[in-house]
């Protein structure tokens, strides 16, 4: 960890972005199979509630000392993810209701807490839209550690996660503990959403989960290819967005998303050209 302490603020932001560019499409691929990509939008807003709660506690309960808002954001994100699963069980015939319920709850609670917190416009802007220059050493430690935990869980339970994502009934008959795996998957979503906020922001974090995967399915012929192309496009979006925003002096999170949208549009156009060429041959 001594290496991380020697990094400049810009290097910290770039490393954080690369980690997020790798993990967001990875989780996005599983969400795609589950038809749950929209969950990232709901959880990002409930994560904002956790972040504002952390800032509020730091300001009102001085005996707690400084609290990294990302920690409380992670707790709220995990709770929100588990609540989504519970609501999907309650509304079995209307499972899509779970997301707007969580999203509206997060926005409402965040609005109340923000009105009670004394923070600068710059701080809220970085949380809403992301900024690599605001990634502190503590934030980078959090991103690196949560990134390692995410990879370990994915590697250890890849087959189980894959089985439940494609066919939950088959997974049950195979003896897989669905509740246990769903909890782990909820944890993975919460980790990725929370770690992505400092770079792309709460309002844009859903784009990092969905855009690279949406572009990858234009070319992928298997689930592994969806993951491969998703990670490739995710990293291109992050690196391209960081470099462009640095030279043009514009918002990093927004530029990363613009790069992701550009890749998606290009992939759709290229795929259509390929299909037309095959028809003419």
N, C-alpha and C positions, 0 to 999 in steps of 0.2 A: 504493500500500500504506500510505501515511501515514494514510489514512482509517481503515483497520482498527486502527491503533495507538491511535487516539483513542476507540475503542469501549469501553463498560463491559463487565463480565463477562456481564451479562444480554443485552446487545445481541449480543455474540459468539455466545452460545448460540442466540439466535433466528435469526441469519443462517445459522449452521451447520444448524439445523433446516430452514429453508426450502430450502436447497440439497439437503439429503438428501430432503426431501419431494418434490422435483422429479425427482431422478435415480433413486431407488430403484424407483418404479413404472415408470419408463422402461425400466430393465434387466429388471424383473419381467415386462414384456410380452413381451420376447424369450424369457425363460426359460419363460414359459407356453406359447408356441408350440412350444418344444423339449421340453416336458414335463420340465423340469429345475428347477422352482421350489424343490424340496427341497435343491438344492445350496447354497443360502444358509445352511442350518443346518450343514452339514458344514464349509463354509469359515469360518464365524464361529468355530468351535471351533479350527480350525487357525490362525486369525488370533490367537486367544488365546495359542497356543503362541509365536507370533512376538512378541507383546507382552511376555510373561513373559521370553522370551529377551533382548529389548532391555533390560528392567529389570535382569535378571541381569548382563548385560554391563556396564551402567553402574555396578553395585555392585562387581563383582569385578575389572573391568579399568579402573581409574581413569584410565589413560593414554588411554583412548578419549574421555574427557570425557562430558558428558551426551548420551545418545542418546534421541531421541524414540521411544518404543515404537511409535508408529503407523507409523514407517518400517520397522522390522523386521516389524511385523504385516503390512504390505503385501507384503513379500517372501515371507513364509510363505503368505499368501493366494494370491498369484500362483502359487507353486510347487504349492500344493494344488489350484488350479483346473486347472493343466496336468496334474497327476497324475490328476485325475478323468477328463479326456479320454483319457489313456493307459489307465486301467483300463476305461473304457467300450469301448475297442477290444479289449482283452484278453478281457473278458467280454462278447462281442457279444450272446450270448443271455440274459445276466443283468446288463444294464447297471446295474440298480438297486443292485447290490452296491457300486458305486464310492463312493456317499455314506456308508453306514455304515462302510466301511473308513477313509475320511478322517476321519469324525467321531470314531470310537473312537481313532484314532491321535492326533488333536488333543487329546482329553480326557486320554489317558494321558500324553502328553508335557507337557501343561500342568500336570497334577497334580505331576509330578516337579519341574518348574522352580519352581512356586509354593512347594513345600516348601523350596527353596533360597534363595528371595528374601525379603528383609526389607522388607516393605511393610505399610502400615497397612490396617485393614479398610475405611476410607473409600475408599482408592485402588482396591482390588479391587472394591468395591461399584459405583463409578462405571464401571468397565470392564464389569462383568457386566450392570448394569441401566441404565446411562447417566445422565448428569447435565449439564444445560446450564451449570450454574455452574462446572463443572470444565473447560470449554473454554478453553484458554489461547490466547494470541496465536499461538504456534507451531502449535497444533492448527488454528486458523482458517486460517492461511496454507496448511497442508497440505490442508484441506478445499476451499478456494477454488481452489488450483492443480490438485488432482486433479479437481475438478468441471469446470474449464475443459478439461483434457485429455480427460475423458470426453465432453463435448459435441462437441469437435473431432473425435474418433475416430468418434462416432456420425454426425455430419453428413457426414464424408468417406467413410464406408463403409456408409452406411445401406442402399443397394440390395443390396450384397453380403451384409450381415448378414441382411437380410430374405430373400434368396433361399436362403441356407444354412439358415435357421431353418425355412422352409416345405418346401423340397425340396432336399436336399443332392445327390442324384443329378443333378437338373437343373442345379444350380450348377456341378457338375464338368464337365458337357457344354458349359456356357456359357463355360468357360475360367477360372472363378473359382478362385483358389488357396485351397482349403478349409483347409489347414494354417495359412496366413497369417491368414485371417479368424478361424479358431477361436482362434488365439493372441491376436489383438486382442480377441476377445470374452472370453477368459479374463482378460485384463488389465482390461477394463471391469468384470467381476464383482468382481475383487479390489479395484479402486479404490473401488467403491460400498460393498462390505462393510466395508472398513477405515475409510472416512470416516464411516460411520454409527454406528460403535461408541461414540464419545464422547457421542452424543446419546441413542440408544436402547439401547445396551449389546449385548454379545455374545449374551446369551441371548434378546434380543428383536429382533435385526436382521432375522431372517427374516420377521418380521411386516410390516415396512415394505416388503419386496419382494413379498409375496404378498397381503396383505389389500386394499390399494387396487385391485390388478388383479382380485382375486376379486370385488370389488364392481362394478368397471367392466364386466365381461363380462355382468352382468345387463341392461345397457342398450345396450352397444356393438353395432354392426352391421358394423363393419370393424376392421381392425387399428389404423388411425389413431385411431378412436374409443376403442379399448381404451387406447391411450396417453393420449389427452386426458382421459378420465374417470379413469384411474388417477392421473395427476398431480393432477387436481382433488381427488380423494378423499385423496390422499397429503398435499397441502398443508393440507386441512381437518383431517386427523388430527393433523398436527404442530402447527399453530397452536392448535387446540382443546386438545390435550394440554398444550402449554406454558402457555397461559393458565389452564387449570383447575388444573394442578399448582402454579402460582405462588400462586394465591389459596387453595388448600386445603393448601399446604405438603406435598405428597406427591411420590413419585417421578415424574420427568418421563417417562422411557422407558416405564414401566408405563402412565401415563395416555395417552400417545400411542397405544399399542397398544389400550387400552380404547376410545379414540375410533375407531380403525380397525375394531375388532370391531363397535362400535355402527353405524357406517356400513354395514358389510357386512350386518348383520341387517336394518337398515332397507331397504336396497336389495333384499334378497330378498323382504321383505314387500311392498314397493311393486310389484315386478315381478309377484308373484302376484296382487295386486289388479288390476293392469292386464290380466293374462291373463284373469281371471274376468270383468272388465267387457267385454272384447272378445267373450267367448263368449256373454254375455247380450244383446249388441247384435244 
